[in-house]
Amino acid sequence: MSLPLNGRIAIIDNELDQALPLMKVFAKNNLPYVFYKGDDVAFLPDENSRFNDIRLLFLDINLLNSRTASDKEVKSSLFSVIRAVISENNFPYSLIYWSRQEKEYSGVVEDLFANELKDRRPINLIPFVKSDFFPNFSDIETENDIDLIAEIEKIINAQHSYSYLLEWENIVHKAADKTLQEVFSSYHEFEDWANNANYILEKLGNAYLGKHYNDNTPDEKIKASFISFNSVFKDTLEHNVYTTDIPNAVNLTYDTSKVVGKVNSINEKLNISKDVKNIAESGNILVLENADEKFFGALLIKLLSKIQLGNYLRQQQKEITEIELNSFAKKELKKIKEEIKASWIKIEMVVTPICDFVQKSNKIYDRIVKGLLIPSEYKMFIDEKSEAIFVLPITINYNDKEYILILDFRYFSTTELNPENAKPVFRLRQELLAEVQSRLARHISRQGILFLDERE
């Protein structure tokens, strides 16, 4: 079943007795939900308290006490309620709107989401007639020919990607529950459960923060316990994904001509986070203020490949001689260097091991690698074959311009980071950070080969 298991179903109705049969169906099928009384604005969520995770919304179209209302009145009441319950960031979700008759106010709903609530438009707008499922709107569940849950599943399964995303959220929900069971599975044996739970949580936080645990606030200690939970949760989640049978599994198809959005922007979200709390946090990319131009100029020269530039020029001018090529390449290399310097961004990346950062054992020894952000069109001239150079496999949008991020492991050092000289702008996510650290370790630990040359 792909129906949301974690309270992501919402019901909006102005008459509780008409919503009650729907609630009973969800309860019977173990599906949590939230209910909003559509004609009582005082009890609707405000912008600061609402969540953005509703996946299925049941909406009574006429929230005006069952009286016959004009289209304008219906539209006005729906506008206010939906804006309160659904935020512009609540996506994706399907909307099933209830009515007494099949065509009642359908045009109003369509027009509302095509115009005033365009930023909250659901992926599906499905009309249901209440009496088809609950004859006479009785609060007593009545046998009928239509299975409500089956009909909802048809709606969800009709949008394959939507159904798979709901399934993933359900897997996450189950993995979180299993993580708690793994750690607290023997709670029945505890005479004082709270005391034992306090002990376990305290030890989990201590394991993450180490000897500096007692120096942290209660808030930070609890967060440290949560992070320790994450290690169990991640393993459990991955196992659940691998062992789950996906309902309605098909090969996804699409029309590339209708695809909106760029792969680069998705790659950026997968690998980079704008959430930066501390300048010394592992994976941070720091933009340097007042950096030494001469120093980074020398770094840039080591990044550029004269061979790759020569190959590029040879493709452009196939009749050029080697002597002419060498002379031309030298001039072009100087030109490219100046072009890059006109728009480069001097950076350094924090590569301090995460355990050292969280346990504050690095003190003034923050470990950094220097590098550059340069416009992406110059990537072809970077010496990516060098073991000392790491080029991020994705482009980065910074100040509305596409850049590539390059690190030079030859410029690895320790320092005390100063917020006045360096500003954290984004952070590499864990997997990419681990790849950088692994490549750095390999560069540092390479031994080379000792041999005697027999040539005269």
N, C-alpha and C positions, 0 to 999 in steps of 0.2 A: 504493500500500500504506500502511495506517495503523498497521501494527505498529511498535512503538518501535524506532528506529534507534540509540539512544544508551545501551544498557546498562540499560534499564528493565524488562527481563524477568528474573525470578528463578525459580530452581528449587530446591525443597526435597525431598530424597530421602535415605534412609539407605543406599541401595545404589547406588554409582556406576555399576555395570554396567547398572542399569535406567534411569538418567538419561542415560547416554551416547548412546543413539540419539536422544533428544530434543536433546541438545547438537549432534549431527551435523547434524540437520535445520536447526537455527538457524544453524549455521556455514555450511552450504551456501547458505542464503538471506541470508547477510550480516547476521544479526541478533545483535548482542552480548547477552550475558546474564551473570548471576552465579549461582553454584551454592553452596548451603549444605547441608552434610551434617547431616541432621536429628537424628542420634543423637549428635552431637559438639558439645555446648554450648560447649566451650572455643573453638571457632572460629566461633561466631555473633557478630554485631556487638553492641557495647554501645550504650547510649543516646547516648553522645557521638560515636560514629563512624558510625552508620547514617544513611542519607539518607532523605528522605521522597518519593522519586520513582519507586517501583516502580509500574508500570502494569499488569503482567500477571504473575500468580504461579501457577506450577505446583507443586502440593503433593501429595506422596505421603501418603495418609491414615494408613497404618499405618507408623509410624517405629520399630516395636519388633522389628526383625530378622526380619520376615516371619512371626513366630509369630502364632497366633490369640490375640488379646487381647480383654479385656472392653471394653465401651464406656467405662467409667470410665478405664481405662488409656490408651486411645487419646485420649480427650479431654484428659487431663492432659498427655500428651506434645505434642499439638498446641498446647495453650494456651501452654506454655513457649516453643516454637520460634517460633510466630507473633508473640508479644509481643516477641521479640527482633529479628525481621526487619522487622515492620511496626509503624510508630509510629502513634499516634492522629492524627497530621497527614498520614499517607500516604493521599492521596485525590485523584482517583478511581483505583480499580484493579479489575480483574476477577480472580477466582480460579477456576482450573481444577484440580479435585482428582482425582488418579489413584486408581484402585482396581483390584483384580483382578476384581471382579464389579460389576455395575451398581449394586446397592443396598447394597454393603458400606459400612457406617459412614456413610451419607449423613445419617441422622438426627442423628448425633453432630456432624457439621460444621454442620448447620443450627442445632442447639441452641446450639452454642458461640458462633456469631456473633449469635444472638438474645439471648444473656445475657452470659456472661463477657467476650466480645470484641465487644460491641456498638459500642464506640467505634472499632473497626477493621474494621467490616463492609464488604465489597466491594460494588460496585454489581451484580455478577453472581456467582452461585455455580453453576458448571457441572460436572457429573460426566462424566469420561471414563474409559473402560475401557482399560487399558494395551494389552491384547492386540489391541484393534481397530486400533491403529496400529503396534505392534511385536510381531508374533507371537513367542511364546516369550521375549520380553524379550531378544532377542539383541543383542549389540553390533554386529552386522552389519546394516546397513539392509536391510530386506526389502520387496519390492514388495507392496503391499496395495491394497485397493479404496478406502481412505480417505486423502485428502490432508490431512495435519495442518495445514499452513499455511492451506489453504482453509477448514478447519473453524474455525480461530482467527479468520480474517477474518470469517466469518459471525457469530461471537460479538461481535466489535467493531462490525461494521456494524449489528447489531441495535439498538445504542444510538447513535443518530445523533450526539448531542452529544458523547458519549465518543469516538467515532471522529474527530470534527472537532478535539477538543482534542489527541488524539494526533497528528493531522496537523499541527497548529500547532507542537507540540514538535519534530516532525521538520523542519519548515521552519526553525525557530530553529537546530537542529543544523546543517543544511546552510548556513545563512547565516553561522554562525560559521566553518565550514570555508572558505567562499568568501572571507570577510574576510581570513583568513590567507593564502589564495592570492593575493588582490589585492595584499597588501603584500609578501609574500615569494615571489612567483611566479617570480622569476629566480634562486632559490637554487642551481640547478644551475651557474650561471655563477661562483659564488663559490668560490675556492680554500680560503678559510677561512670557512666558513659562520657559525660562532659569533661570530667577530669582526665580521662584517657585521651579524649579527642584533643584537649588542650596540649597534652604532652606530645602527641604525634605531630600536630601542627607546629609546635615550637621547635621540635627536632628537624622538621622539614625546612623551616626557615633558617635554622642554624646551619644546616648542611649547605645551603646556598650561599649564605653571607659569611660563613666561616668565623674567624676569631673576632671580626668586627660586628657580630650580631648584636651584642649588648649596646653598641654605640648608636644603633639605629632606633628610629621612632617605632611605636607600635604599628603604625600604618605601613612602614617599610618592611617590618618583620612579617606581617600578614601577606604582603605582596610577594615576599621571598618564598613563603610557603606555597603560594599559588604557582610560582614559577617552577618549584620542585614538582608540583603536581603535573605540570605541563610535560615533563619528560615521560611520565607514565601515560598521560593522555595521548601524546603524539603516537606512541607505539601502538596503543589500543586502537586509535582512530585508523591508522594505516592497516592494521590487521582486519578491522571491521570492513574497511573499503574492499580489501582483497577477497573477503569471504562472503560479501553480500551478493545475493542474486538480484540484479537490477530488473525491476518489472518493466515490461513493455520496451525491452532493449532492441534498438534498430540502428542501422548505420545512418548517421546524420548526413543530410544533403543540403546544399545551399547554392544560391545563385550569386556568384562573385560580383556581378554587375550591380546588385542591390545591397551589398554589404556596406554599412556605414561605420566608420571608425578606422583606426590604424592599428596594425599589429604592434608597431613601435610603442604606442601608448600603453598597450596591454603588457608588453614586455617590461616596460618601466615600472608598472604597478606590481608585477610579479617579483621584481628584483630590488626595487628601491622603495624606501619609506620616507615620508616627509616628517614623521614623528620623531623628533629629536629632543631629548630631555636634558642631557648633560654633554658638555663639549668633549669630554673624555670617553664617551660611550664607544664601545668597539663598533667599527664599521662606519663611523662618521666621516663624511667628506667635508673638509674645512676649506673655505675660501680665505686666502691670506691677504691681509691688508698691508700695504707698503712693503711687499716682498722684494727681494734683491733681484733686479732686472738682469744683471750680469750672471748671477747664479742660474736663473731659470733659462737664460739664453744658452748657457753651456749645456744644460739638461736637454733643451730642445734639439740641439745639434746631435746629441747621442740617440735621440728618438728617431730622427729622420734617416731613411735608407737611400743612399746614393744609387745603389743597385736597382731598387724598385723605381726610383725616379728615372734612371737610364732606360729601363725596360718600357716605361710609360712613354718617354720621348721617342724611343725607337719605333713604337707603334704609331705615333703621330707623324713621324717623318722617316719612312722606311728606307729612303735613299741616302740617309745621313751616314757619313763615315765615322769610324770609332774615334778618330782625333777630334772631329767636329762635335761628336756626341759628348765627349769628356768636357770640352770647353763649354758647350751649351748647358750641360747638366750642372756645372759649377755655378753658372750664372742663374739658372732656374732655381737651384737649391737656395741661393741667397735670397732670391725674390720670394720664394715660398715661405722662407723663415720670416721675412718681414711682414708678409701677409698674415701669417699666423699670429705674430706678436701684436698685430693691430687689434685682434679680437680674443686672444687667449685669456684663460682664467687660471691663475696660479693656485694650486691646491695641495693639500696633504691629506692622507687618509690615516685614521686611527686604526692600528692593527693590534693593539693590546689584547691579549687573550681575555675572553669574557670573564673567566673566573677571577683574574687579577683585577679587572675593573670593578666587579660587584663586591669583591672582598677587600677592595681598597689597598691591595698589596703593592700596586705600582707606584704609589706616592707621587714623586715628581718624575717618575720614569715612564711617562706615556710614550708608547712606541708608535712611530709614524713613518710613513713612506711618502715621499714627495712625488708630485706629478702635475699633470696639466689637463684642463678641459680645452679642447680645440675644436673648431668647426668640423662637422662630420665629413665635409667634402675633401679634407686632407688625409683621411684615413689611409688611402692607398699608398701614401708616402712614408708610413710609419713602419719601422723595422719590427714586425710582429714575430719574426723568427728568433729573435734574441731571447734567451732565457731570462734576461734581466728586465724585460719589458712585458707588462701585462696591459692588454687593451680590453676594456669591458666589452662583452659581446653584444651590447645593446647601445643604441643612441639615447641621449638624455636631452630632454627639453628644458632649457634653462634660460630664463629671461626671453622667452619666445624665440629661441634659436636652437637648432639641433647641434649637439656637441657629442664628441666621443671622449671618454675618460681614460687617460693613460697614466699608469704608475711605473716608476723606474726603481726597481729593487736595489740598485746601486746607491740610492739615496735613502737608505733605511737608517734611522737614528732614534735616540731617546731624547725626550725634552719635557719641559713643564709647559703644558698648554695654557695659553693666555687668551681669555675671551676678548681682550682689547685688540689683539693682533690677528685673530682667526675666528671666523664665523661659521658654525655648522649649518649647512644648507640642506643636506639630506643624509640618509644612512643606507648602506647596503644591507639587505636582508641576510638572514643567517646563512643560507646555502651559498650565496655569492661571496659573503665574507669568508666562509670556510675555504672556498676555492682560492681566494687571494692569499690567505694565510698559508695554505698548502703549497702554492706556487712559490711564495716567499721562502718557506722552509726548505724547499727543494733547491732553490737558488743558493741559499746560504750554505747548505750541507754538501753541495757537489764537491767532489774531491779532485777531479782532474785525473790525468793519466801520466805516470812517470815512465819514460822510455829513453833509450839512447838512439840517436840518429846515426846510422852507418855512412850516410852520405858525406863525401869529402867537402 
